[in-house]
Structures are given as structure tokens and as C-alpha cells.
Amino acid sequence: MFDCKLICTDIDGTLLDPQHKISERTKEAIHKARRKGIIVALVSGRISNSLVVLQQELGLVGPMGCFNGSLVLDEDLKELEAHPIFNEQCTALMDYLRSTELEYFVFTNESWYMNQMGPWYDVEVQASRTQGRIFDLASLCENLHPGERPFKLLAMGNDPDYLITIEAELQKRFGSSLNIFRSSPRYIEILARGVDKGHAVRSLSKAYGINASSVMAVGDFYNDIGMFRAAGFAVAMDNAPDEVKQYAHSITKSNQEDGLALAIEAIL
């Protein structure tokens, strides 16, 4: 029997259903895990403020991995591990992205920023349940206050083929120093080099004295593969691409069918 001590779960496509809601069955499964002493960590590409909102909805107190493992926080929101993007890298990225048709956000450890309001701003507010800040991004890095650091750039567009083209160009220009990948057909994420969700799993395991063999990771997309590799038991959602499923030990049902709840119930 798998002796689970830590559950690391993705958010979008995993914890949340297609309507971006958390089902009652999923909430109850997480509560059962907590009552058995299992730590439940939200591990996502999201900012910590957004994960706190979800924790409050779940009635959950626990650690989290933000920005796909670039920032790992304990249950008191103290940093366990941090891999920000250097200001000069952030500025160079924005210089290039201004020449494309994509829009983009900059996420720091405190907030997220965009040049102007519009449909993408509204999408992010709805998804993250947090308000961003409108700012001239060209001068953002030189105006961050002490302690505030950029951790992620998110570029987005509605044409998946165009995103593939821009991703290739970003890899060519910046791939040797930054981690660049598509986290969905409409989004390109840019993080510090060599960082993925596996960093969050390893950092949390170390902080709480848990062996990797006692960690279950659940996710649905390519950015969850690092988490799968670092965990003793990896579970892919049925809505995951086939390539992602190849890295999992088990496949649960989709996020429309309480797949996360079923995965948790199976190990309790």
C-alpha cells in the first residue's frame, strides 16, 4: 500500500473542473487526506495570492509551489526556495515581446502587471481571482520596490500556430538562460532556467522531512512532468495529453469527473 505523506496537486485542469470550480467531492477528499495527517500542497503556475484564495475556499492551510516551482512557500508563506528572473532578462524579454502580436503579463512575488486592461486582463482576473496592476511594463523592473522580484512572464494569444512560432524564436534568443514552454495552446510561460514543478516537490519534501517515495503528484499538462518525475507516485488526469500520461504511474478520470478526488480516495 502506498504510504502517502504529501500530495502535490496542479490547479487548472486538475483541482478545478472545466467551469473553474472545485467540486464538493474534491473538497471532501482533500479534507479526508488532511485528517489522516497528509500534507496537501497546491503546485501551480499561479501567483501565491491566487493560491491563497483557493486554499481559503478549500479550508486548507498548507504549503504551495508558485510559478511552476520558481517560488516555494511554507504554510506561513515564508520562502523555502526562490528562483526569480533577473531584471535585465525580464527587460530583454519584454523588448522582444513588444515586437510580436502577443500580449503579456509580468508576475512578481507580490502582484501581476499588464500594460493595459483588455480581454486578457479580464481572463486572468477571473482565473486567478486577483486584481492585477496596470503599469508601463517597459519601466517596470526599475520601479519594483525592495524585495519585489519578477518570477514569470506569461505571453498569450489566440492562434496556437503563431504561439509555436514565437516559442521557437524565444528559445533561439533566450533558451540558453531561461525556461520557456507552452503551458496551454494559448500561453507561453517563461521562468528561470532549470526550474520546474519538480523543484517544488523536492523543496517541500526536504522542508517537511518526507521521502519522495511518499509523495503523490497529480497533474494534467506538460508543465506537470517535472512534478511527476520528482514524486514517488504520479497520477495523470484523463484530460492530459497522451505524452504527459506516459510519465504517470496511474491515470485517473478527467477534471470533469472528479479525477483528483478519485486519485486521493484511492490512496487513503
VODREN-8093 format. One record per residue: residue in three letters; x negated, y negated, z negated of N, C-alpha, C, O, CB in turn. Coordinates in steps of 0.1 Angstrom, whole numbers, padded with zeros to 4 digits, always signed. Atoms other than C-alpha are relative to their C-alpha. Glycine has a CB too. Layout:
! VODREN-8093
ALAXYZXYZXYZXYZXYZ...
! end
This chain:
! VODREN-8093
MET-0009+0012+0000+0000+0000+0000-0009-0012+0000-0018-0013-0008+0010+0000-0012PHE+0007+0012-0002-0013-0034+0010+0002-0009-0013+0013-0012-0017+0004-0008+0012ASP+0000+0008+0012-0022-0054-0022-0002-0014+0003-0013-0019+0003-0011+0005-0010CYS+0000+0014-0004-0013-0089-0012-0001-0010-0012+0006-0008-0022+0012-0003+0008LYS+0001+0010+0010-0025-0118-0033+0001-0014+0005+0003-0024-0002-0014+0001-0007LEU-0001+0014-0007-0024-0147-0008+0007+0002+0013+0003+0010+0022-0014-0006+0002ILE-0007+0000-0013+0000-0153+0021-0003-0014+0006+0000-0024+0000+0015+0002-0002CYS+0002+0012-0008-0011-0179+0047+0009+0000+0012+0008+0009+0020-0015-0001+0004THR-0010+0001-0011+0017-0189+0070-0001-0012+0008-0002-0023+0003+0014+0002-0006ASP-0002+0011-0009+0019-0210+0100+0014-0007-0002+0022-0001-0009-0002+0005+0015ILE-0012+0008+0002+0047-0236+0102+0009+0002+0013+0019+0009+0013-0002-0014-0003ASP-0008+0000-0012+0061-0242+0137-0001+0013+0008-0011+0018+0011-0005-0012+0009GLY-0001-0013-0007+0073-0211+0154-0001+0012-0010+0000+0024-0005-0011+0001+0010THR+0002-0011+0010+0068-0191+0122+0009-0003-0013+0019+0004-0014-0015+0001-0005LEU-0009+0004+0011+0082-0207+0090+0013-0006+0004+0024-0003-0001-0008-0009-0010LEU-0012+0007-0004+0106-0228+0109+0006+0007+0012-0001+0013+0020-0004-0015+0005ASP-0008-0007-0011+0133-0214+0132+0000-0010+0012-0005-0021+0011+0014+0003-0005PRO+0000+0008-0012+0139-0228+0167+0007-0014-0002+0005-0023+0006+0007+0007+0011GLN-0007+0013+0004+0161-0256+0151-0009-0008-0010-0004-0018-0016+0014+0002-0005HIS+0009+0006+0010+0131-0265+0129+0005+0000-0014+0003-0009-0022-0003-0015+0004LYS-0006-0002+0014+0149-0253+0098-0007+0012-0006-0012+0021+0000+0015+0002+0001ILE+0005-0011+0007+0138-0229+0071+0012+0008-0005+0021+0003-0012-0009-0004-0013SER-0012-0007+0003+0163-0201+0067+0000+0004-0015-0010+0004-0022+0001+0013+0008GLU-0002-0004+0015+0177-0191+0032-0007+0013-0003-0013+0015-0013+0015+0001-0003ARG+0007-0013+0002+0163-0156+0037-0015-0002-0002-0022+0004-0010+0003+0010+0011THR+0014+0003+0001+0128-0170+0043-0003-0007-0014-0013-0003-0020-0004-0009+0011LYS+0002+0006+0013+0131-0192+0012+0000+0010-0011-0009+0010-0020+0011-0011-0003GLU-0001-0010+0010+0141-0163-0009-0012+0010+0000-0017+0014-0011+0013+0008+0001ALA+0012-0009-0001+0113-0141+0004-0012-0006-0006-0020+0000-0013-0002+0004+0015ILE+0011+0008+0006+0088-0168-0005+0001+0000-0015-0009+0001-0022-0001-0014+0006HIS-0002+0000+0015+0103-0171-0040-0003+0013-0006-0009+0014-0017+0014-0004-0003LYS+0004-0014+0005+0100-0133-0045-0015+0002+0000-0020+0008-0010+0007+0011+0009ALA+0014-0001+0000+0064-0134-0035-0006-0008-0011-0016-0003-0018-0006-0005+0014ARG+0005+0008+0011+0057-0162-0059+0002+0006-0014-0006+0006-0022+0006-0014+0000ARG-0004-0006+0012+0075-0144-0087-0009+0012-0003-0011+0016-0015+0014+0004-0001LYS+0009-0011+0001+0051-0115-0081-0015-0004-0001-0024+0004-0002+0001+0010+0012GLY+0014+0005+0002+0021-0138-0085-0008-0002+0013-0020-0005+0012-0007+0009-0009ILE+0007+0002-0013+0013-0141-0048-0001-0015+0003+0010-0022+0002+0007+0008+0011ILE+0002+0014-0005-0001-0175-0037+0005-0001+0014+0002+0007+0022-0015-0005-0002VAL-0005+0003-0013+0017-0189-0007-0005-0013+0005-0003-0024-0001+0016+0001+0001ALA+0006+0012-0005-0002-0214+0014+0005-0003+0014+0006+0006+0022-0016+0002+0001LEU-0004+0005-0013+0011-0234+0043-0013-0004+0008-0020-0012+0003+0010-0012+0000VAL+0012+0002-0008-0016-0234+0071+0005-0005+0014+0011+0003+0021-0009+0012+0000SER-0006+0006-0012-0008-0257+0100-0009-0010+0006-0019-0014+0001+0013-0006-0004GLY+0007+0011-0006-0020-0283+0124+0005-0013-0005+0000-0024-0001+0002+0000+0015ARG-0006+0012+0005+0001-0308+0105-0008-0007-0011-0018-0002-0017+0013+0004-0006ILE+0006+0008+0011-0009-0336+0081+0005+0005-0013+0016+0011-0014+0003-0015+0003SER-0004-0005+0013-0007-0329+0044+0013-0006-0005+0021+0001-0011-0011-0004-0011ASN-0013+0006+0004+0022-0354+0039+0012+0008+0005+0022+0010-0002+0001-0014+0005SER-0011-0007-0006+0043-0333+0062+0001+0014-0007+0012+0019-0009-0003+0003+0015LEU-0001-0013+0007+0034-0300+0045+0005-0002-0015+0012+0007-0019-0014+0006-0001VAL-0006+0003+0013+0043-0316+0011+0015+0000+0001+0022+0005-0008-0006-0013-0006VAL-0015+0001-0002+0078-0323+0024+0005+0014+0001+0016+0017-0005+0003-0008+0013LEU-0004-0014-0001+0081-0286+0034-0001+0007-0013+0008+0015-0017-0008+0007+0011GLN+0001-0006+0013+0068-0275+0000+0011-0004-0009+0017+0005-0016-0014-0003-0006GLN-0011+0005+0009+0094-0296-0017+0013+0007+0004+0021+0010-0005+0001-0015+0001GLU-0012-0007-0004+0121-0280+0004+0000+0014-0004+0011+0020-0008+0002-0001+0016LEU+0002-0014+0005+0108-0246-0005+0000+0002-0015+0002+0013-0020-0012+0006+0006GLY+0002+0000+0014+0105-0255-0041-0013+0007-0004-0014+0015-0013+0011+0008-0007LEU+0013-0007+0000+0069-0244-0037-0011-0009-0005-0012-0021+0000-0004+0006+0013VAL+0012+0006+0003+0037-0255-0054-0011+0009+0004-0012+0020+0000-0001-0004-0016GLY+0011-0008-0004+0006-0243-0038-0010-0007+0009-0008-0019+0012+0005+0012+0008PRO+0010+0007-0008-0025-0250-0017+0005+0000+0015+0015+0005+0018-0013+0008+0000MET-0003+0001-0014-0025-0258+0020-0012-0002+0009-0022-0007+0004+0010-0012+0002GLY+0010+0003-0010-0046-0259+0051+0006-0009+0011+0016-0006+0018-0005+0013+0007CYS-0005+0010-0009-0041-0290+0072-0009-0001+0013-0020+0003+0013+0001-0014-0007PHE+0008+0002-0013-0052-0299+0108-0007+0013+0004-0019+0012+0008-0010-0011-0003ASN+0006-0013-0005-0058-0262+0117-0013+0003-0007-0022+0008-0001-0002-0001+0015GLY+0011-0004+0009-0082-0257+0088-0011-0011-0002-0020-0008-0009-0007+0011+0006SER+0010+0010+0001-0101-0290+0091+0000-0007-0014-0010-0012-0019+0002-0011+0010LEU-0001+0005+0013-0088-0301+0057+0008+0010-0009+0019+0013-0006+0008-0014+0000VAL-0006-0010+0009-0080-0276+0029+0001-0006-0014-0008-0011-0020-0009+0013-0001LEU-0004+0006+0013-0063-0288-0003+0005+0011-0010+0011+0020-0006+0010-0011+0002ASP-0005-0009+0010-0056-0270-0036+0014-0005-0004+0020-0014+0002-0009+0001-0012GLU-0014+0003+0004-0022-0272-0054+0001-0014-0005+0012-0019-0006+0005+0010-0010ASP+0000+0014+0005-0032-0306-0068-0004-0010+0010-0006-0022+0007-0009-0001-0012LEU+0003+0008-0011-0040-0319-0034-0015-0005+0000-0018-0016+0005+0009-0012+0002LYS+0015+0003+0000-0078-0320-0042-0006+0008+0011-0003+0019+0014-0006+0004-0014GLU+0007-0006-0011-0101-0313-0013-0008+0012-0004-0017+0011-0013-0008-0010+0007LEU+0009-0012+0001-0116-0278-0011-0010+0000+0011-0021+0005+0009+0009+0013-0001GLU+0009+0000-0011-0131-0283+0023+0005-0011+0010+0017-0012+0011+0000+0014+0007ALA-0004+0011-0009-0131-0312+0048-0010-0001+0012-0022-0001+0010+0001-0013-0008HIS+0008+0001-0012-0143-0314+0084+0006-0011+0009+0012-0008+0019-0001+0014+0007PRO-0006+0011-0008-0134-0349+0098-0008-0001+0013-0019+0004+0015-0001-0013-0008ILE+0006+0004-0013-0142-0361+0133-0008-0013-0003-0003-0022-0010+0010-0002+0011PHE+0008+0012+0002-0170-0387+0133+0007-0011+0008+0013-0010+0018-0014+0002+0006ASN-0007+0012-0005-0157-0422+0140-0004-0002+0015+0004-0006+0023-0003-0012-0008GLU+0005+0002-0014-0179-0425+0172+0006+0010+0009+0009+0007+0021-0015+0000+0000GLN-0006-0011-0008-0165-0392+0185+0015-0004+0003+0020-0003+0014-0001+0013-0006CYS-0014+0004-0001-0129-0404+0178+0001-0012+0010+0010-0012+0019+0005-0004-0013THR+0000+0011-0009-0136-0437+0196-0002+0004+0015+0005-0001+0024-0010-0011-0004ALA+0003-0004-0014-0151-0420+0227+0011+0008+0006+0015+0007+0017-0013+0009+0000LEU-0011-0008-0005-0122-0396+0229+0012-0009+0004+0018-0007+0015+0005+0009-0011MET-0011+0010-0004-0097-0425+0229-0003-0008+0012+0006-0011+0020+0003-0009-0012ASP+0004+0007-0012-0117-0443+0255+0004+0008+0012+0008+0003+0023-0015-0003+0000TYR-0003-0008-0011-0113-0413+0278+0015+0002+0001+0021+0001+0013-0007+0014-0002LEU-0015-0002-0001-0076-0406+0269+0007-0012+0006+0018-0010+0012+0005+0004-0013ARG-0007+0011-0006-0067-0441+0279+0000+0000+0015+0009-0007+0021-0007-0013-0005SER+0001-0001-0014-0077-0433+0314+0009+0011+0006+0010+0013+0018-0014+0003+0005THR-0009-0010-0005-0052-0404+0316+0014-0004-0001+0017-0015-0006-0003+0013-0009GLU-0015+0003+0001-0014-0402+0317+0005+0005-0013+0017+0004-0015+0007+0007+0012LEU-0005-0005+0013-0012-0386+0283+0001-0011-0011-0006-0021-0010-0010+0011-0005GLU-0001+0008+0012-0001-0403+0251-0007+0008-0011-0010+0020-0010+0014-0003-0004TYR+0008-0007+0010-0020-0395+0219+0002-0007-0014+0005-0019-0015-0014+0000+0003PHE+0000+0004+0014-0019-0398+0181-0014+0002-0006-0022+0010-0001+0011+0007-0008VAL+0012-0002+0009-0048-0401+0156+0005+0003-0014+0013-0004-0019-0010-0012+0000PHE-0004-0004+0014-0043-0382+0123-0012-0002-0009-0023+0003-0006+0005+0014+0000THR+0010+0001+0010-0063-0392+0093+0005+0008-0012+0016+0014-0012-0003-0015-0004ASN-0004-0007+0012-0062-0376+0058+0011-0007-0007+0017-0002-0017-0012+0001-0009GLU-0010+0008+0006-0037-0403+0049+0013-0003+0008+0024-0004+0003-0005-0013-0005SER-0012+0004-0009-0014-0411+0079-0003+0005+0014-0013+0010+0017+0002-0015-0001TRP+0003-0002-0014-0010-0407+0116+0004-0013+0007+0013-0021+0003+0009+0011+0005TYR+0000+0012-0006-0013-0435+0141+0003+0001+0015-0001+0011+0021-0013-0008-0001MET-0003+0000-0014+0000-0443+0176+0000-0015+0005+0003-0024-0003+0014+0007+0003ASN+0000+0014-0005-0003-0474+0199+0013-0007+0000+0014-0018-0004-0005+0001+0014GLN-0013+0007-0001+0034-0480+0203+0011+0011-0003+0009+0023+0000+0002-0007+0013MET-0011-0009+0002+0068-0465+0194+0005+0005+0014+0004-0002+0024+0011-0006-0008GLY-0006-0005-0012+0085-0443+0220+0005+0014-0002+0005+0018-0014-0011+0000+0012PRO-0006-0014+0002+0099-0408+0226-0009+0009-0007-0005+0017-0015+0003+0006+0014TRP+0009-0009+0007+0067-0390+0214-0001-0004-0014-0002+0005-0023-0014-0001+0007TYR+0000+0004+0015+0067-0411+0182+0012+0006-0006+0011+0012-0018+0000-0015-0001ASP-0012-0006+0006+0103-0400+0176-0001+0015-0002+0004+0020-0012+0012-0004+0009VAL+0001-0014+0001+0095-0364+0183-0009+0004-0013-0006+0013-0020-0007+0006+0012GLU+0009-0003+0012+0066-0365+0157+0007-0003-0013+0005+0004-0023-0013-0008+0002VAL-0007+0003+0012+0087-0382+0131+0010+0011-0004+0011+0015-0015+0008-0013+0001GLN-0010-0011+0002+0114-0355+0135-0007+0012-0004-0002+0019-0013+0008+0002+0012ALA+0007-0012+0003+0089-0327+0134-0007+0000-0013-0006+0009-0021-0010+0003+0011SER+0008+0001+0012+0067-0339+0106+0008-0005-0012+0003-0004-0023-0012-0009+0003ARG-0008+0006+0010+0094-0357+0087-0008-0011-0008-0005-0013-0020+0005+0011-0010THR+0008+0011+0006+0069-0385+0080+0000-0011+0011+0000-0009+0023-0014+0004-0004GLN+0001+0011-0009+0067-0420+0095-0015-0003+0003-0023-0002-0006+0006-0013-0006GLY+0014+0004-0003+0035-0429+0114-0001-0015+0000+0007-0023-0005-0003+0005+0014ARG+0003+0014+0000+0019-0463+0118-0004-0004+0014-0011+0003+0021-0012-0003-0010ILE+0004+0006-0013+0017-0484+0149-0012-0009-0001-0012-0018-0010+0013-0008+0006PHE+0013+0007+0002-0018-0497+0154-0007+0000+0014-0005+0009+0022-0009+0007-0011ASP+0008+0000-0012-0041-0507+0182-0011+0010-0002-0021+0007-0008-0006-0015+0003LEU+0009-0011+0003-0060-0474+0184-0014-0003+0005-0024+0003+0000+0005+0012+0007ALA+0013+0004-0004-0089-0490+0202-0009-0005-0011-0021-0003-0010+0000-0010+0012SER+0008+0005+0011-0100-0506+0170+0003+0007-0013+0000+0002-0024+0003-0015-0002LEU-0004-0007+0013-0086-0480+0145-0012+0004-0009-0012+0001-0020+0008+0012+0004CYS+0010-0006+0008-0118-0464+0134-0008-0011-0008-0013-0008-0019-0010+0007+0009GLU+0007+0011+0008-0134-0497+0124+0008-0007-0010+0004-0015-0018-0006-0010+0010ASN-0009+0006+0009-0104-0506+0104+0006+0010-0011+0014+0006-0019+0012-0006+0007LEU-0004-0009+0010-0099-0475+0083-0006-0004-0013-0018-0008-0014-0004+0015+0004HIS+0006+0004+0013-0103-0482+0046-0009+0012-0006-0008+0023-0001+0012-0003-0010PRO+0009-0010+0005-0129-0463+0025+0007+0012-0005+0018+0012-0011-0008-0006-0012GLY-0006-0012+0003-0121-0427+0021+0010+0006+0010+0013+0018+0010+0007-0001-0013GLU-0009-0005-0011-0098-0425+0051-0008+0004+0012-0017-0004+0016+0010-0011+0004ARG+0008-0006-0011-0112-0403+0079+0009+0006+0011+0019+0012+0007-0010+0010-0006PRO-0008-0007-0011-0099-0391+0113-0003+0015+0000-0015+0019-0001-0004-0006+0014PHE+0001-0014+0000-0093-0354+0113+0004+0007+0013+0000+0018+0017+0007+0006-0011LYS-0005-0006-0012-0074-0348+0145+0005-0010+0010+0011-0020+0006+0012+0010-0004LEU-0007+0008-0010-0064-0363+0178+0010+0010+0007+0006+0022+0009-0010-0006+0011LEU-0011-0008-0006-0032-0349+0194+0004-0008+0013+0010-0018+0012+0012+0002-0009ALA-0004+0005-0013-0027-0356+0231+0012+0008+0006+0012+0020+0004-0012+0000+0011MET-0012-0007-0004+0007-0348+0247+0005-0005+0013+0003-0017+0017+0010-0001-0011GLY-0006+0003-0013+0025-0347+0280+0010+0010+0003+0010+0021-0003-0010-0002+0011ASN-0011-0009-0003+0055-0330+0296-0004+0009+0012+0004+0019+0015+0012-0008+0004ASP+0004-0009-0012+0036-0314+0326-0011+0009-0005-0023+0005-0006-0005-0009+0011PRO+0010-0010+0005+0018-0282+0314-0012+0001+0009-0023+0003+0004+0006+0013-0002ASP+0011-0002-0009-0003-0280+0345-0010-0012-0001-0022-0011+0000+0005+0001+0015TYR+0009+0012+0002-0016-0316+0340-0008+0001-0013-0020-0003-0014+0009-0013+0000LEU+0008-0001+0013-0025-0308+0304-0011+0010+0002-0022+0008-0004+0010+0006-0011ILE+0011-0009-0002-0045-0278+0316-0012-0007+0007-0023-0004+0004+0005+0012+0009THR+0010+0007-0007-0064-0301+0339-0008-0010-0009-0020-0010-0009+0006-0009+0012ILE+0007+0009+0009-0071-0327+0312-0008+0008-0011-0018+0003-0015+0011-0009-0007GLU+0007-0008+0010-0080-0300+0287-0014+0004+0006-0024+0004-0001+0008+0013-0004ALA+0013-0004-0007-0107-0288+0312-0010-0011+0000-0022-0009-0002+0003+0006+0014GLU+0008+0012-0001-0120-0323+0316-0005-0004-0014-0017-0007-0016+0007-0012+0006LEU+0004+0003+0014-0121-0328+0278-0011+0010-0004-0020+0006-0011+0012+0001-0010GLN+0010-0010+0003-0140-0295+0274-0013-0004+0007-0024-0002+0000+0005+0014+0005LYS+0012+0004-0007-0165-0307+0300-0007-0012-0006-0020-0012-0008+0003-0003+0015ARG+0006+0013+0006-0171-0341+0283-0003+0002-0014-0013-0003-0019+0010-0011+0002PHE+0001+0000+0015-0167-0332+0246-0001+0014-0006-0002+0015-0018+0011-0007-0006GLY-0001-0014+0005-0166-0294+0243-0012+0004-0008-0010+0013-0017+0003+0009+0010SER+0012-0004+0007-0201-0291+0230+0000-0005-0014-0008+0000-0023-0013-0005+0007SER+0001+0006+0014-0194-0312+0199+0014+0000-0007+0015-0004-0019-0005-0014+0001LEU-0013+0000+0006-0156-0308+0193+0008+0012+0004+0005+0019+0014+0008-0013+0005ASN-0008-0011-0003-0130-0281+0192+0013-0005+0007+0020-0013+0001+0004+0008-0014ILE-0011+0006-0009-0104-0287+0220+0008+0012+0004+0003+0022+0010-0006-0008+0012PHE-0008-0011-0004-0075-0264+0226+0015-0005+0001+0019-0015-0004-0001+0012-0010ARG-0014+0003-0001-0038-0264+0236+0007+0008-0011+0006+0020-0012+0006+0004+0014SER-0008-0006+0011-0015-0257+0206+0014+0003+0004+0022+0009-0003-0001-0008-0013SER-0013-0004-0006+0016-0255+0228-0002-0005+0015-0012-0012+0018+0012-0007-0007PRO+0002+0005-0014+0022-0261+0265+0000-0015+0002-0004-0020+0013+0012+0006+0008ARG-0001+0014-0001+0027-0298+0258-0010-0008-0008-0011-0020-0008+0014-0005-0003TYR+0009+0007+0009+0000-0305+0233-0015+0005+0001-0017+0017+0003+0004+0002-0014ILE+0014-0004+0002-0038-0306+0232-0005-0006-0013-0003-0017-0016-0009-0007+0012GLU+0005+0004+0013-0054-0307+0198-0016-0001+0001-0022+0007+0007+0004+0009-0011ILE+0015+0002+0001-0090-0320+0191-0004-0001-0014+0001-0010-0021-0004-0012+0009LEU+0005-0001+0014-0108-0312+0159-0015+0000+0000-0022+0000+0010+0006+0012-0007ALA+0014-0002+0002-0143-0310+0145-0004+0014+0006+0003+0023+0006-0004-0001-0015ARG+0005-0012-0007-0164-0284+0163-0001+0012-0010-0006+0010-0022-0014-0003+0006GLY+0002-0012+0008-0163-0248+0150+0010+0002-0011+0008+0011-0019-0013+0000-0006VAL-0011-0001+0010-0132-0253+0128+0012+0006+0005+0017+0002+0016+0002-0014-0007ASP-0013-0006-0004-0101-0232+0130+0007+0004-0013+0002+0001-0024-0001+0012+0010LYS-0008-0003+0012-0074-0219+0106-0007+0011-0008-0004+0013-0020+0013+0006+0005GLY+0007-0010+0008-0098-0191+0096-0008-0007-0011-0010-0001-0022-0010+0007+0009HIS+0007+0007+0011-0117-0218+0076+0009-0002-0012+0005-0001-0024-0004-0014+0005ALA-0009+0002+0011-0086-0224+0055+0002+0013-0007+0002+0013-0020+0014-0004+0006VAL-0001-0013+0007-0082-0187+0048-0012+0003-0009-0011+0007-0020+0002+0011+0010ARG+0012-0003+0007-0118-0183+0038-0002-0010-0012-0007-0006-0023-0012-0001+0009SER+0001+0010+0011-0118-0215+0017+0009+0003-0011+0005+0002-0023+0002-0014+0006LEU-0010-0003+0010-0086-0206-0001-0004+0013-0008-0003+0014-0020+0014+0001+0006SER+0004-0013+0006-0099-0170-0007-0011-0003-0010-0011+0003-0021-0004+0010+0011LYS+0011+0003+0009-0131-0184-0023+0005-0007-0012+0001-0004-0023-0011-0008+0008ALA-0004+0008+0011-0114-0210-0044+0009+0007-0010+0008+0004-0022+0008-0012+0006TYR-0009-0007+0009-0089-0186-0059-0005+0015-0003+0002+0022-0009+0014+0001+0006GLY+0006-0012+0003-0112-0156-0061+0007+0012+0006+0009+0023-0001-0001+0002-0015ILE-0008-0011-0007-0093-0134-0036-0008+0006+0011-0013-0002+0020+0014-0006+0005ASN+0007-0006-0011-0109-0109-0013+0009-0001+0013+0021-0001+0012-0002+0015-0004ALA-0007+0001-0013-0100-0112+0024+0009+0012+0002+0020+0010+0009-0010-0001+0011SER-0009-0012-0002-0085-0077+0023+0013-0001-0007+0023+0006-0004-0007+0012-0006SER-0013+0003+0007-0057-0091+0000+0007-0012+0006+0016-0017-0001-0003-0001-0015VAL-0006+0012-0006-0048-0119+0024+0009+0004+0012+0004+0012+0021-0010-0010+0004MET-0009-0002-0012-0018-0117+0048+0001-0014+0007+0005-0024+0001+0014+0005-0004ALA-0002+0012-0008-0017-0143+0076+0011+0003+0010+0011+0013+0017-0013-0004+0008VAL-0011-0001-0009+0014-0149+0097+0000-0012+0010+0000-0023+0005+0014+0002-0007GLY+0000+0011-0009+0015-0169+0129+0005+0004+0014+0010+0015+0016-0014-0006+0002ASP-0007-0002-0013+0027-0173+0165-0007-0005+0012-0002-0003+0023+0014-0005-0001PHE+0006+0006-0012+0002-0191+0187-0015+0001-0001-0021+0006-0010+0004-0015+0001TYR+0014-0002-0002-0034-0192+0199-0008-0006-0012-0018+0000-0016-0005-0007+0013ASN+0008+0006+0011-0045-0215+0171+0001+0008-0013-0005+0004-0023+0005-0014-0002ASP-0001-0009+0012-0035-0188+0146-0010+0012+0001-0011+0019-0009+0014+0006-0001ILE+0009-0012-0001-0061-0163+0159-0011-0001-0010-0015+0010-0015-0005+0000+0015GLY+0011+0002+0010-0088-0177+0137+0005+0005-0014-0003+0011-0021-0005-0014-0001MET-0006-0004+0013-0065-0171+0107+0002+0015+0000+0000+0022-0010+0014-0007-0002PHE-0002-0014-0001-0057-0136+0119-0014+0007-0002-0014+0018-0009+0005+0004+0014ARG+0014-0006+0001-0095-0128+0121-0005+0000-0014-0012+0009-0018-0009-0007+0009ALA+0005+0002+0013-0101-0140+0086+0008+0007-0011+0003+0009-0022-0001-0015-0004ALA-0009-0006+0010-0072-0122+0069-0001+0016+0001-0004+0021+0011+0014-0004+0002GLY+0000-0015+0001-0071-0085+0058+0012+0006+0008+0011+0017+0013+0000+0004-0014PHE-0012-0005-0007-0036-0082+0073+0006-0011+0008+0011-0021+0002+0010+0006-0010ALA-0005+0010-0009-0025-0102+0103+0013+0004+0006+0015+0015+0011-0010-0004+0011VAL-0014-0003-0005+0012-0104+0114+0003-0011+0010+0003-0023+0007+0010+0000-0011ALA-0004+0009-0011+0022-0120+0147+0015+0000+0001+0022+0011+0000-0006+0004+0013MET-0014+0001-0002+0057-0133+0153+0003+0006+0014-0005+0006+0023+0005-0015-0001ASP-0004-0006-0013+0076-0116+0182+0001-0011+0010+0000-0008+0022+0013+0007-0001ASN+0000+0011-0009+0078-0151+0198-0014-0004+0004-0015-0014+0011+0008-0011-0005ALA+0014+0003-0003+0040-0151+0200-0003+0005+0014+0002+0015+0019-0010+0006-0010PRO+0004-0005-0012+0023-0148+0234-0007+0014-0002-0012+0017-0012-0010-0009+0007ASP+0005-0014+0001+0011-0112+0242-0015-0001-0004-0020+0008-0011+0001+0007+0013GLU+0015+0001+0003-0026-0124+0240-0002-0002-0015-0012+0003-0021-0006-0011+0008VAL+0001+0002+0014-0020-0135+0204+0003+0012-0008-0003+0016-0018+0009-0012-0004LYS-0004-0013+0007-0003-0103+0194-0011+0010+0000-0011+0018-0009+0013+0006+0007GLN+0011-0009-0001-0034-0084+0204-0009-0001-0012-0017+0008-0016-0008-0002+0012TYR+0009+0002+0012-0052-0099+0173+0007+0004-0013+0001+0003-0023-0004-0014+0000ALA-0007-0003+0012-0025-0088+0149+0000+0014-0004-0001+0023+0005+0014-0006+0001HIS-0002-0014+0004-0022-0057+0128+0015+0005+0001+0017+0017+0002-0005+0002-0014SER-0014-0004+0000+0016-0058+0129+0008-0012+0007+0004-0023+0007+0005+0002-0014ILE-0009+0010-0007+0044-0076+0149+0013+0000-0008+0019+0011-0010+0002+0004+0015THR-0013+0001+0006+0074-0089+0131+0010-0006+0010+0007-0008+0021-0001-0009-0013LYS-0010+0006-0009+0106-0103+0146-0002-0015+0002-0011-0020-0004+0015+0002-0006SER+0002+0014-0003+0109-0138+0160+0004-0009-0011+0010-0005-0021+0007-0003+0013ASN-0004+0010+0010+0114-0170+0141+0015-0003+0001+0020-0010-0007-0008-0013+0003GLN-0015+0002-0001+0150-0169+0153+0007+0012-0008+0019+0011-0010+0004+0000+0014GLU-0005-0012+0007+0154-0135+0134-0006+0002-0013-0007+0014-0018-0002+0012+0009ASP+0006-0001+0013+0138-0143+0101-0013+0009-0001-0015+0017-0010+0010+0006-0010GLY+0012-0008-0001+0105-0127+0112-0010-0002-0012-0015+0008-0017-0007-0003+0012LEU+0008+0003+0011+0085-0144+0084+0005+0007-0013-0002+0014-0020-0002-0015-0003ALA-0006-0007+0012+0109-0132+0057-0002+0015+0001-0005+0021-0009+0015-0004+0000LEU+0001-0014-0002+0108-0097+0071-0014+0005-0003-0017+0015-0009+0004+0005+0014ALA+0014-0003+0003+0070-0097+0070-0003+0000-0014-0011+0008-0019-0009-0010+0008ILE+0003+0001+0015+0069-0109+0034+0007+0012-0007+0001+0018-0016+0005-0013-0005GLU-0007-0011+0007+0096-0084+0023-0007+0013+0002-0006+0022-0007+0014+0001+0006ALA+0006-0013-0003+0077-0056+0039-0012+0003-0009-0016+0015-0011-0005+0001+0014ILE+0012-0002+0008+0047-0061+0016+0002-0002-0015-0007+0000-0023-0012-0009+0004LEU-0003+0002+0014+0065-0068-0016+0003+0014-0007+0006+0014-0019+0012-0010-0002
! end
